[in-house]
């Protein structure tokens, strides 16, 4: 067994691990051992379906020290007019370059791909069987606790009769003969991507069936574009409209009616009230395409698929062996019980900013390198659960406002945020004049407090007997 000394042992080399290590290298002189089961960095991106793209602009993803993409606006396709969205192959290549051109040349990172972590600072290589023991001077960093799961990582959760074609979205590009119908199972980001890909490949909307256990609220991608693509006055107008919608709402259903009316959230089907929220974004053109799908099944979750039918919680629909069923049901961002991010000898990466895992990981690394006390670190970086239901939109906004209140006046974090590439430039611009800046910041903090009080009131009224 080979013994290695290091400051930090990082388990996993996915997107959050890469963002954490990148900032740690910048903000400290620490050494790192990275242990990962895959053959290259990138985590779930290395096994994701090949046509997947980011749902957020490339300019807001990756690691702090290296831009992702070319900072361009898409000119073609259903994302035309908005910032480019990196593909899976681009993201995998990007993280490979970060590893080979930044991490390894630093002389402070030792990287072990094709390695299985055995616990207690020990791991082995799955190719040779070589065993290692790591002596950790500071902390072990667990980046796998709330890792992303994609359909290719697990079989369907429902039984399937022999001979019935059921595939993960990864296998769609392998189609060589058309099917009579395509059934998409799941309404999350993966299901949306599968529907859009099939439509883009010429499948008629009439030949699609979309099994949608819970309709999702979506975010208009056009509203989360960085400056300068979005004008400052448009951002300020949208913030004011959302604030008014929150403050005037009389109930959660009324709130969503108001948010929908001002474009803060979108429904795929205009006359349907969604009940889920998972941070998925769509462009206006993508939304137009999704609305062309008329055969949408709202009978709950799939219980089993036989040669002749799909059995669901609330009924059944016919099927056959000439129908291709696409399983998009993996819980991509599962929410395990919250644990403190910082503990003695251990960092457990979780989201600090909702739906922004790489930003969260980079911030956690900065706080780890800057502050000596775990209690202070945890106060600065409380965990924000991954959203699932429409009520979680309220918690999503509560968290964003609380983040603003928590970090206001903290000069260290403020300076880091101003220089962080992963801090999206999607908020109203702050005035340059010191007096105007101070007045603006006080007004923004007051608005955050008002919104939080109202959102708590709506949640309490909704949950009360």
Number of C-alpha atoms within 10 A of each C-alpha: 10 10 10 13 14 19 18 25 25 24 24 28 29 24 25 27 28 28 28 27 27 24 23 24 21 14 15 13 11 17 21 25 21 21 24 24 19 20 13 19 30 25 25 21 22 18 17 21 23 16 15 20 20 15 18 20 23 22 23 24 26 27 27 22 16 15 16 21 19 11 12 14 15 14 12 9 10 18 19 14 15 22 25 23 24 22 18 21 15 15 24 22 16 21 26 16 14 20 20 13 11 17 20 13 10 13 10 16 21 16 20 21 18 16 25 20 16 12 9 10 16 17 22 21 18 14 9 9 11 12 16 18 17 19 18 18 14 15 19 25 24 19 22 18 18 19 21 17 18 22 22 19 13 10 14 18 12 13 12 16 12 10 10 18 16 21 17 25 26 19 13 17 13 7 9 7 6 11 14 13 20 23 22 27 24 24 21 24 20 26 22 20 22 26 25 17 17 17 18 13 9 8 17 14 19 12 17 23 19 22 23 20 22 20 20 27 25 25 22 20 19 18 18 20 22 20 15 9 14 16 15 16 11 12 20 14 13 17 15 13 18 20 16 15 22 24 17 12 18 14 16 18 15 14 20 24 17 20 20 19 14 15 17 19 22 23 19 21 17 10 7 10 17 19 15 21 23 22 21 18 23 23 20 15 12 20 20 14 17 18 13 15 19 14 14 14 20 16 17 15 20 22 16 17 24 17 17 13 13 18 19 19 13 12 14 16 12 12 20 18 17 14 20 22 25 25 24 26 24 22 14 18 17 16 16 12 8 15 14 18 21 24 16 10 12 16 22 20 26 31 24 25 22 22 18 18 21 26 27 24 28 25 26 28 24 24 25 21 17 15 12 10 13 17 13 12 20 17 12 19 23 19 20 19 22 25 21 17 17 20 19 18 21 23 21 21 16 21 20 18 19 16 17 16 15 13 15 14 11 10 10 12 16 13 10 14 15 12 10 18 19 24 18 18 17 18 15 16 15 13 13 9 8 10 9 12 14 14 11 15 16 13 12 15 16 13 16 21 17 15 22 22 13 19 24 14 13 21 16 11 13 13 7 7 5
